[in-house]
Amino acid sequence: MTEWDFTERTATVALLWRAPSATARRRLTQRAVEAESALAVLREEVGQPTLLDDPVEGALAAAGDLIASWEADGLSLTTFLERSYPARLRGVHDMPGLLFTEGTVIPDDRGIAVVGSRAASESGQRRAYRIAQELVGRGITVVSGLAAGIDGAAHRGALDAGGRTVGVIGTGIRQVYPPQHHQLHRQVASSGLLLSQFWPDTAPDKHTFPARNATMSGYALATVVVEAGEQSGARIQARQAVEHGRPVVLLRSVVESTHWGAEFAQRPDVHVAQSEESVLAHVDELMARPGQLEALLGRLAAGR
């Protein structure tokens, strides 16, 4: 890491640590994106140096102590200005300014989110498990939220198939929710990546999970909703995926059993799958799009 990168990382922590809310953090992150420097925005926030002291230096020193304590606990940190930041997540309007991680960060990871209800049926969990295994067989990373129900089944399917899985969690990275997923957290971190946008000791609450869903949508190429209720968090992720311009695949049962599923099925790039095989056919088509675009551009160039 260069001296510039280290200073900007420290400035990002100092800047966002000052923010009183998630909304304030998003605004500060956007300002730093526009300025291409967290340090410049930090200077605007804390003021200019005086003959007696420099408030920026004090803020950077405190942030440096925080980073050192996190690293001593084995936590890794990446900020939006660093090359290691996930490339697709960087492209969405509500990207987090920093991420805490355990495991291996792959900036250009090819992941599909597999999500659904916490109170999932046994058949829904089996379906999520099998879809995850088939995705791994295609060399695709399985992304999910480490919640009970569909999320846990998707992670286990990927792990049992020997593949990579990414857990985007709705708490700080030192927390485990639900508590019975402690071992699953460790397996995901060991075989893939555990990722959190929250300060390390943040407890779960009603605001953290929707924010987590936005990050999961931004990280992934597309979202598959296996099973969901009318008020499921998967509904939030499907909406955010549409806002991000990412494809969504809904199982037919979601469309038939929820008002939001029926409404979403009418939106552009939202696909309805009749079966697991249909889900995978949609995924294959989505994964082929970059090559099809490249071929089209090549034909256009040749015809000039």
C-alpha positions as CSV (number, residue, x, y, z in Angstrom):
1,M,0.0,0.0,0.0
2,T,1.4,3.4,-1.0
3,E,1.6,6.3,1.4
4,W,-1.3,8.0,-0.4
5,D,-3.5,4.8,-0.1
6,F,-2.7,4.5,3.6
7,T,-3.5,8.2,4.3
8,E,-6.8,7.9,2.3
9,R,-7.7,4.7,4.1
10,T,-7.1,6.4,7.5
11,A,-9.0,9.5,6.4
12,T,-12.0,7.4,5.3
13,V,-12.2,5.8,8.7
14,A,-11.8,9.2,10.4
15,L,-14.5,10.8,8.1
16,L,-17.1,8.0,8.5
17,W,-16.4,7.5,12.2
18,R,-17.7,11.1,12.7
19,A,-21.0,10.5,10.9
20,P,-24.0,10.2,13.3
21,S,-26.1,7.9,11.0
22,A,-26.0,5.6,8.0
23,T,-27.5,8.4,6.0
24,A,-24.7,10.8,7.0
25,R,-22.1,8.1,6.1
26,R,-23.6,7.7,2.6
27,R,-23.5,11.5,2.0
28,L,-19.9,11.8,3.2
29,T,-19.0,8.8,1.0
30,Q,-20.6,10.4,-2.0
31,R,-18.8,13.7,-1.4
32,A,-15.5,11.8,-1.1
33,V,-16.2,9.9,-4.4
34,E,-16.8,13.2,-6.1
35,A,-13.7,14.8,-4.6
36,E,-11.7,11.6,-5.3
37,S,-10.3,12.0,-1.8
38,A,-11.6,11.3,1.7
39,L,-8.8,13.5,3.1
40,A,-10.1,16.5,1.2
41,V,-13.7,16.0,2.7
42,L,-12.3,15.4,6.1
43,R,-10.5,18.8,5.9
44,E,-13.8,20.4,5.0
45,E,-15.5,18.8,7.9
46,V,-13.0,19.4,10.8
47,G,-11.5,22.7,9.7
48,Q,-8.2,24.3,8.8
49,P,-5.1,24.0,11.0
50,T,-4.3,26.8,13.5
51,L,-1.1,27.9,15.1
52,L,-1.8,25.6,18.0
53,D,-3.0,22.4,16.3
54,D,-4.3,20.7,13.2
55,P,-7.7,19.0,13.8
56,V,-7.1,16.7,10.7
57,E,-3.9,15.3,12.3
58,G,-5.8,14.5,15.5
59,A,-8.6,12.8,13.6
60,L,-6.1,10.8,11.5
61,A,-4.2,9.7,14.6
62,A,-7.4,8.5,16.3
63,A,-8.5,6.6,13.2
64,G,-5.0,5.1,12.9
65,D,-5.4,3.7,16.4
66,L,-8.7,2.2,15.5
67,I,-7.3,0.5,12.4
68,A,-4.4,-0.9,14.3
69,S,-6.8,-2.4,16.9
70,W,-8.9,-4.0,14.2
71,E,-5.9,-5.4,12.4
72,A,-4.6,-6.8,15.7
73,D,-7.9,-8.8,15.9
74,G,-7.3,-10.2,12.4
75,L,-9.8,-8.0,10.6
76,S,-9.1,-6.6,7.2
77,L,-10.4,-3.3,5.9
78,T,-10.8,-1.9,2.4
79,T,-12.2,1.4,1.4
80,F,-13.8,2.6,-1.8
81,L,-10.7,4.3,-3.0
82,E,-8.6,1.1,-3.0
83,R,-8.1,-1.2,-5.9
84,S,-9.1,-4.2,-3.7
85,Y,-12.6,-2.8,-3.3
86,P,-15.2,-5.1,-5.1
87,A,-15.5,-3.6,-8.6
88,R,-19.3,-4.2,-9.1
89,L,-20.2,-2.8,-5.7
90,R,-18.2,0.4,-6.5
91,G,-20.6,1.0,-9.3
92,V,-23.8,1.4,-7.3
93,H,-25.0,4.7,-5.8
94,D,-25.4,3.4,-2.3
95,M,-22.0,1.6,-2.0
96,P,-20.5,1.5,1.5
97,G,-17.5,3.7,2.0
98,L,-15.6,0.9,3.8
99,L,-15.8,-2.8,4.2
100,F,-14.6,-5.1,7.0
101,T,-13.6,-8.6,5.7
102,E,-12.4,-12.0,6.8
103,G,-11.3,-14.3,4.0
104,T,-10.2,-13.6,0.4
105,V,-11.4,-10.5,-1.4
106,I,-11.6,-10.9,-5.2
107,P,-12.3,-7.5,-6.7
108,D,-13.8,-8.9,-9.9
109,D,-15.7,-11.8,-8.3
110,R,-18.4,-13.4,-10.4
111,G,-21.1,-13.9,-7.9
112,I,-24.8,-14.7,-8.0
113,A,-26.9,-13.8,-4.9
114,V,-29.2,-16.6,-3.7
115,V,-31.7,-15.3,-1.1
116,G,-35.0,-15.9,0.5
117,S,-37.1,-16.2,3.6
118,R,-35.7,-17.0,7.0
119,A,-38.8,-19.0,7.8
120,A,-38.3,-21.2,4.7
121,S,-39.9,-24.5,4.0
122,E,-37.8,-27.7,3.8
123,S,-38.4,-27.9,0.1
124,G,-37.3,-24.3,-0.4
125,Q,-34.1,-24.9,1.5
126,R,-33.4,-28.0,-0.5
127,R,-33.9,-26.0,-3.7
128,A,-31.5,-23.3,-2.5
129,Y,-28.9,-25.9,-1.6
130,R,-29.1,-27.5,-5.1
131,I,-29.1,-24.2,-7.0
132,A,-26.0,-23.2,-5.0
133,Q,-24.3,-26.5,-5.9
134,E,-25.0,-26.0,-9.6
135,L,-23.7,-22.5,-9.5
136,V,-20.5,-23.7,-8.0
137,G,-20.3,-26.2,-10.8
138,R,-20.4,-23.3,-13.3
139,G,-17.5,-21.6,-11.5
140,I,-19.8,-19.0,-9.9
141,T,-19.5,-17.6,-6.4
142,V,-22.6,-18.0,-4.3
143,V,-23.4,-14.8,-2.4
144,S,-25.9,-14.8,0.4
145,G,-26.7,-13.1,3.8
146,L,-25.9,-15.9,6.3
147,A,-29.4,-15.6,7.7
148,A,-31.5,-18.6,8.8
149,G,-33.5,-20.4,6.1
150,I,-32.7,-19.9,2.4
151,D,-29.4,-18.1,3.1
152,G,-27.9,-20.8,5.2
153,A,-29.0,-23.5,2.8
154,A,-27.3,-21.6,-0.1
155,H,-24.0,-21.2,1.8
156,R,-24.0,-24.9,2.8
157,G,-24.7,-26.0,-0.7
158,A,-21.7,-24.0,-2.0
159,L,-19.4,-25.2,0.8
160,D,-20.4,-28.9,0.3
161,A,-19.7,-28.5,-3.4
162,G,-16.2,-27.2,-2.6
163,G,-17.0,-23.8,-4.0
164,R,-16.5,-20.2,-3.1
165,T,-19.3,-18.4,-1.1
166,V,-19.5,-14.8,0.2
167,G,-21.5,-14.0,3.3
168,V,-22.7,-10.3,3.4
169,I,-23.8,-9.9,6.9
170,G,-26.2,-7.4,8.6
171,T,-24.1,-6.9,11.7
172,G,-20.6,-6.0,12.6
173,I,-18.0,-8.6,11.7
174,R,-17.4,-9.5,15.3
175,Q,-21.1,-10.4,15.8
176,V,-22.8,-13.6,14.7
177,Y,-26.5,-13.6,13.8
178,P,-28.3,-15.9,14.2
179,P,-26.1,-17.3,17.0
180,Q,-26.4,-20.9,15.7
181,H,-24.5,-19.9,12.5
182,H,-21.2,-19.4,14.3
183,Q,-19.6,-22.4,12.7
184,L,-21.1,-21.4,9.3
185,H,-19.5,-18.0,9.6
186,R,-16.1,-19.6,10.2
187,Q,-16.5,-21.9,7.2
188,V,-17.6,-19.1,4.9
189,A,-14.6,-17.0,6.0
190,S,-12.2,-19.9,5.5
191,S,-13.5,-21.0,2.1
192,G,-14.6,-17.6,0.7
193,L,-15.3,-14.2,2.2
194,L,-17.2,-12.8,5.2
195,L,-18.1,-9.1,4.5
196,S,-19.6,-6.4,6.6
197,Q,-20.2,-2.7,6.0
198,F,-20.8,-1.9,9.7
199,W,-18.4,-1.1,12.5
200,P,-17.1,-4.4,13.9
201,D,-19.2,-4.5,17.1
202,T,-22.5,-3.4,15.5
203,A,-25.5,-5.4,16.8
204,P,-28.4,-6.4,14.5
205,D,-31.3,-4.1,14.2
206,K,-34.1,-3.3,11.7
207,H,-31.9,-0.8,9.8
208,T,-28.8,-2.9,9.3
209,F,-30.4,-5.7,7.2
210,P,-31.9,-3.6,4.4
211,A,-28.6,-1.9,4.1
212,R,-26.9,-5.3,3.9
213,N,-29.3,-6.3,1.2
214,A,-28.3,-3.3,-0.9
215,T,-24.7,-4.2,-0.6
216,M,-25.4,-7.8,-1.5
217,S,-27.2,-6.7,-4.6
218,G,-24.4,-4.4,-5.6
219,Y,-21.8,-7.1,-5.1
220,A,-23.6,-9.7,-7.2
221,L,-24.1,-10.0,-10.9
222,A,-27.8,-10.9,-10.3
223,T,-30.1,-12.0,-7.5
224,V,-32.1,-15.2,-7.3
225,V,-35.1,-15.2,-4.9
226,V,-35.9,-18.8,-4.1
227,E,-38.7,-18.5,-1.6
228,A,-40.1,-15.4,0.1
229,G,-43.1,-14.0,2.0
230,E,-44.9,-10.7,1.6
231,Q,-42.6,-8.9,4.0
232,S,-39.4,-10.8,3.4
233,G,-36.1,-9.1,3.2
234,A,-35.7,-10.7,-0.2
235,R,-38.3,-8.3,-1.4
236,I,-36.1,-5.4,-0.4
237,Q,-33.1,-7.0,-2.2
238,A,-35.1,-7.6,-5.4
239,R,-36.2,-3.9,-5.4
240,Q,-32.6,-2.8,-4.8
241,A,-31.3,-5.1,-7.6
242,V,-33.8,-3.5,-10.0
243,E,-32.6,0.0,-8.9
244,H,-29.0,-1.1,-9.5
245,G,-29.8,-2.4,-13.0
246,R,-29.1,-6.0,-12.0
247,P,-31.1,-8.9,-13.2
248,V,-33.5,-10.7,-10.8
249,V,-34.7,-14.3,-11.1
250,L,-37.9,-15.1,-9.1
251,L,-39.1,-18.7,-8.6
252,R,-42.7,-19.1,-9.8
253,S,-43.9,-19.7,-6.2
254,V,-42.7,-16.2,-5.2
255,V,-44.7,-14.7,-8.0
256,E,-47.8,-16.7,-7.2
257,S,-47.8,-16.2,-3.4
258,T,-46.9,-12.5,-3.0
259,H,-48.2,-9.3,-4.4
260,W,-44.8,-7.8,-4.7
261,G,-43.6,-10.9,-6.7
262,A,-46.4,-10.6,-9.2
263,E,-45.7,-6.8,-9.6
264,F,-41.9,-7.3,-9.9
265,A,-42.4,-10.0,-12.6
266,Q,-43.6,-7.2,-14.9
267,R,-40.4,-5.2,-14.6
268,P,-37.5,-5.2,-17.1
269,D,-34.9,-7.8,-16.6
270,V,-36.9,-9.7,-13.9
271,H,-37.3,-13.3,-14.9
272,V,-39.7,-15.9,-13.6
273,A,-38.3,-19.5,-13.2
274,Q,-40.5,-22.5,-13.1
275,S,-37.9,-24.8,-11.6
276,E,-34.3,-25.1,-10.5
277,E,-33.4,-26.0,-14.1
278,S,-35.1,-22.8,-15.3
279,V,-33.2,-20.8,-12.7
280,L,-29.9,-22.1,-14.1
281,A,-30.9,-21.6,-17.7
282,H,-31.6,-17.9,-16.8
283,V,-28.2,-17.7,-15.1
284,D,-26.4,-19.2,-18.1
285,E,-28.1,-16.6,-20.3
286,L,-27.1,-13.8,-17.9
287,M,-23.5,-15.0,-17.7
288,A,-23.3,-15.1,-21.5
289,R,-24.3,-11.5,-22.0
290,P,-20.8,-9.9,-21.9
291,G,-19.6,-12.3,-24.6
292,Q,-22.6,-11.6,-26.7
293,L,-22.1,-7.8,-26.4
294,E,-18.4,-8.2,-27.3
295,A,-19.4,-10.2,-30.4
296,L,-22.0,-7.6,-31.4
297,L,-19.5,-4.8,-31.0
298,G,-17.0,-6.8,-33.1
299,R,-19.5,-7.2,-35.9
300,L,-20.4,-3.6,-35.8
301,A,-16.8,-2.6,-36.0
302,A,-16.1,-5.0,-38.9
303,G,-19.0,-3.5,-40.8
304,R,-17.7,0.0,-40.8
